[in-house]
Amino acid sequence: MLNFKSLCFSILVIVLFIFGYACKEEARNPRYISENDTTFSPDIRNVSKKINAKPGNPELYYTRSNAFYFEGNFKQAVLDIEYAIYLDSVAPLYHFQRGKYLMSGDTANAKEAEKSYRRAILLKPDFFDAYVSLAQVMLAKQKYDESEKLYREANKLDPSNPLPYFYLGIIAKEMKDTAKAILLFEKTLVYDSRHYDALMQLGNYYAEKKNKKALMFFDQAIKVNEFSDEALYAKGLFLQQKHLYRDAAALYEQVAKMNPGHIFCRYNLAYINGLFGNYDKAVKLLDEAIDLSPEYADAYTLRGAMKENLKNSTGAFNDYSRALQLDPNQKLAKEGLKRINITISMP
């Protein structure tokens, strides 16, 4: 009996020692994570094992912060990089990473991120990525002058990088200087002919001008990203405006398959089907559009017209009425109601 008691006591002492050691480690290092804690991924545990062996090495916390970031755990990423900064406050990369992490996720903290980017630039005046990231924060705040200044600084550091040209183009566009914006988007393509966003900006610009050059840019954008419903839809819309309805419809069909939630491709498909007398199919497409967006007044108006063509006066009346409830300025719905009222009142 005494031996059993002694054994139990020994086990208790060992357990308490291990628990006490872990608590001591956690108290000494607030970012302590046990390498045996299976609530974390193998990557996190592997880095944690190295950290526990060298708790004063900031580079290890930076490494683990990156692992947390790529796992989408932004809170833990921030905590790790902040501890790395605590250990080494003059490493510009750590401050930059803190800003990057703070701008990730649903709870972005632009104010703190801005501080981190500014600190990174102060410590490393030729830090291209920090200039660009800070410029993006300023652009989001619509502080165009400061954003432009930062992008120009980044451009001086790396004149062959397309990114500053593109965003300087966006700023010019926001400032209503279209000619300057176009030149900058074209400049972007000089340094990266596959820059998707620049291609789309130029495609949309020429589409607004009804210029066939739009097709060239949309086609290039599709080559860069063949699964882009945005580029396919934009090309389809341009073709529709040029009355190339069958080609446009084929693209809209692709968009609908790629993006089941795309409302406008269904609306335009319905319009084209109506032009060719496929009223039943048009109604089905508009049913889908309205299911996706019950407040879409234009869809009710068009569905009313399709039902009117199918001699469904009651259905057309209801759709026209609903369209006007949602948007009193629906001129075609008003005209449709006048026609329906005449039809209904006839003996």
Backbone hydrogen bonds, N-H to C=O, Kabsch-Sander energy under -0.5 kcal/mol:
donor,donor_aa,acceptor,acceptor_aa,energy
5,K,1,M,-2.4
6,S,2,L,-2.5
7,L,3,N,-2.4
8,C,4,F,-2.5
9,F,5,K,-2.5
10,S,6,S,-2.4
11,I,7,L,-2.4
12,L,8,C,-2.3
13,V,9,F,-2.3
14,I,10,S,-2.2
15,V,11,I,-2.6
16,L,12,L,-2.6
17,F,13,V,-2.4
18,I,14,I,-2.8
19,F,15,V,-2.8
20,G,16,L,-2.9
21,Y,17,F,-2.6
22,A,18,I,-2.5
23,C,19,F,-2.5
24,K,20,G,-2.3
25,E,21,Y,-2.7
26,E,22,A,-2.5
27,A,23,C,-2.5
28,R,24,K,-2.2
29,N,25,E,-2.4
32,Y,29,N,-1.8
37,D,34,S,-1.6
38,T,36,N,-1.0
40,F,37,D,-1.6
45,R,41,S,-2.4
46,N,42,P,-2.6
47,V,43,D,-2.0
48,S,44,I,-2.4
49,K,45,R,-2.1
50,K,46,N,-1.2
51,I,47,V,-2.5
52,N,48,S,-3.0
53,A,49,K,-1.1
54,K,50,K,-1.9
57,N,54,K,-1.8
60,L,57,N,-0.9
61,Y,57,N,-0.9
62,Y,58,P,-2.1
63,T,59,E,-2.2
64,R,60,L,-2.3
65,S,61,Y,-2.4
66,N,62,Y,-1.9
67,A,63,T,-1.7
68,F,64,R,-2.6
69,Y,65,S,-2.4
70,F,66,N,-2.5
71,E,67,A,-1.1
72,G,69,Y,-1.5
73,N,68,F,-2.6
74,F,72,G,-1.3
77,A,73,N,-1.8
78,V,74,F,-2.4
79,L,75,K,-2.1
80,D,76,Q,-2.3
81,I,77,A,-2.4
82,E,78,V,-2.3
83,Y,79,L,-1.5
84,A,80,D,-2.1
85,I,81,I,-2.0
86,Y,82,E,-1.9
87,L,83,Y,-1.8
88,D,84,A,-2.0
91,A,88,D,-0.9
94,Y,91,A,-0.7
95,H,91,A,-1.3
96,F,92,P,-2.3
97,Q,93,L,-2.7
98,R,94,Y,-2.2
99,G,95,H,-2.0
100,K,96,F,-2.4
101,Y,97,Q,-2.9
102,L,98,R,-2.5
103,M,99,G,-1.3
104,S,101,Y,-1.6
109,N,102,L,-2.3
110,A,108,A,-0.7
113,A,109,N,-2.3
114,E,110,A,-2.6
115,K,111,K,-1.5
116,S,112,E,-2.1
117,Y,113,A,-2.6
118,R,114,E,-2.4
119,R,115,K,-2.2
120,A,116,S,-2.3
121,I,117,Y,-2.1
122,L,118,R,-2.3
123,L,119,R,-2.1
124,K,120,A,-1.8
127,F,124,K,-1.7
128,F,126,D,-1.4
131,Y,127,F,-1.9
132,V,128,F,-2.3
133,S,129,D,-2.5
134,L,130,A,-2.4
135,A,131,Y,-2.4
136,Q,132,V,-2.0
137,V,133,S,-1.7
138,M,134,L,-2.2
139,L,135,A,-2.4
140,A,136,Q,-2.3
141,K,137,V,-1.5
142,Q,139,L,-1.5
143,K,138,M,-2.9
144,Y,142,Q,-1.4
147,S,143,K,-2.5
148,E,144,Y,-2.9
149,K,145,D,-2.1
150,L,146,E,-2.2
151,Y,147,S,-2.5
152,R,148,E,-2.2
153,E,149,K,-1.8
154,A,150,L,-2.3
155,N,151,Y,-2.4
156,K,152,R,-1.9
157,L,153,E,-1.5
158,D,154,A,-1.8
161,N,158,D,-1.9
165,Y,161,N,-0.6
166,F,162,P,-2.1
167,Y,163,L,-2.2
168,L,164,P,-2.4
169,G,165,Y,-1.7
170,I,166,F,-1.8
171,I,167,Y,-2.4
172,A,168,L,-2.3
173,K,169,G,-2.4
174,E,170,I,-2.6
175,M,171,I,-1.9
176,K,173,K,-1.7
177,D,172,A,-2.9
178,T,176,K,-1.1
181,A,177,D,-2.2
182,I,178,T,-2.7
183,L,179,A,-1.9
184,L,180,K,-2.1
185,F,181,A,-2.4
186,E,182,I,-2.4
187,K,183,L,-2.1
188,T,184,L,-2.0
189,L,185,F,-1.5
190,V,186,E,-1.1
191,Y,187,K,-1.1
191,Y,188,T,-0.6
192,D,188,T,-1.4
195,H,192,D,-1.7
196,Y,194,R,-1.1
199,L,195,H,-2.2
200,M,196,Y,-2.3
201,Q,197,D,-2.4
202,L,198,A,-2.3
203,G,199,L,-2.5
204,N,200,M,-2.8
205,Y,201,Q,-1.9
206,Y,202,L,-2.4
207,A,203,G,-2.0
208,E,204,N,-2.1
209,K,205,Y,-1.2
210,K,207,A,-1.5
211,N,206,Y,-3.1
214,A,211,N,-2.2
215,L,212,K,-1.2
216,M,212,K,-0.7
217,F,213,K,-1.6
218,F,214,A,-2.6
219,D,215,L,-2.7
220,Q,216,M,-1.9
221,A,217,F,-2.4
222,I,218,F,-2.3
223,K,219,D,-1.9
224,V,220,Q,-2.0
225,N,221,A,-2.4
228,S,225,N,-1.7
229,D,227,F,-0.9
232,L,228,S,-1.9
233,Y,229,D,-2.4
234,A,230,E,-2.3
235,K,231,A,-2.2
236,G,232,L,-2.4
237,L,233,Y,-2.8
238,F,234,A,-2.0
239,L,235,K,-2.5
240,Q,236,G,-2.5
241,Q,237,L,-2.3
242,K,238,F,-1.2
243,H,240,Q,-2.0
244,L,239,L,-3.0
245,Y,243,H,-1.3
248,A,244,L,-2.1
249,A,245,Y,-2.9
250,A,246,R,-2.0
251,L,247,D,-1.5
252,Y,248,A,-2.4
253,E,249,A,-2.3
254,Q,250,A,-1.4
255,V,251,L,-2.3
256,A,252,Y,-2.6
257,K,253,E,-1.6
258,M,254,Q,-2.4
259,N,255,V,-3.2
262,H,259,N,-2.2
263,I,261,G,-0.8
266,R,262,H,-0.7
267,Y,263,I,-1.9
268,N,264,F,-2.7
269,L,265,C,-2.2
270,A,266,R,-2.4
271,Y,267,Y,-2.2
272,I,268,N,-2.4
273,N,269,L,-2.7
274,G,270,A,-2.1
275,L,271,Y,-1.8
276,F,272,I,-1.3
277,G,274,G,-1.5
278,N,273,N,-3.2
279,Y,277,G,-1.6
282,A,278,N,-2.0
283,V,279,Y,-2.6
284,K,280,D,-2.1
285,L,281,K,-2.3
286,L,282,A,-2.2
287,D,283,V,-2.4
288,E,284,K,-1.9
289,A,285,L,-2.1
290,I,286,L,-2.6
291,D,287,D,-2.3
292,L,288,E,-1.9
293,S,289,A,-2.0
296,Y,293,S,-1.9
297,A,295,E,-1.4
299,A,296,Y,-0.5
300,Y,296,Y,-1.3
301,T,297,A,-2.1
302,L,298,D,-2.6
303,R,299,A,-2.4
304,G,300,Y,-2.4
305,A,301,T,-1.8
306,M,302,L,-2.2
307,K,303,R,-2.6
308,E,304,G,-2.2
309,N,305,A,-1.9
310,L,306,M,-1.2
311,K,308,E,-1.6
312,N,307,K,-3.0
313,S,311,K,-1.2
316,A,312,N,-2.4
317,F,313,S,-2.8
318,N,314,T,-2.4
319,D,315,G,-2.1
320,Y,316,A,-2.8
321,S,317,F,-2.3
322,R,318,N,-2.3
323,A,319,D,-2.4
324,L,320,Y,-1.9
325,Q,321,S,-1.7
326,L,322,R,-2.0
327,D,323,A,-2.4
330,Q,327,D,-1.7
331,K,329,N,-1.7
334,K,330,Q,-1.9
335,E,331,K,-2.3
336,G,332,L,-2.1
337,L,333,A,-2.4
338,K,334,K,-1.8
339,R,335,E,-1.8
340,I,336,G,-2.7
341,N,337,L,-2.9
342,I,338,K,-1.7
343,T,339,R,-2.2
344,I,340,I,-3.1
345,S,341,N,-2.1
346,M,342,I,-0.9
346,M,343,T,-0.6
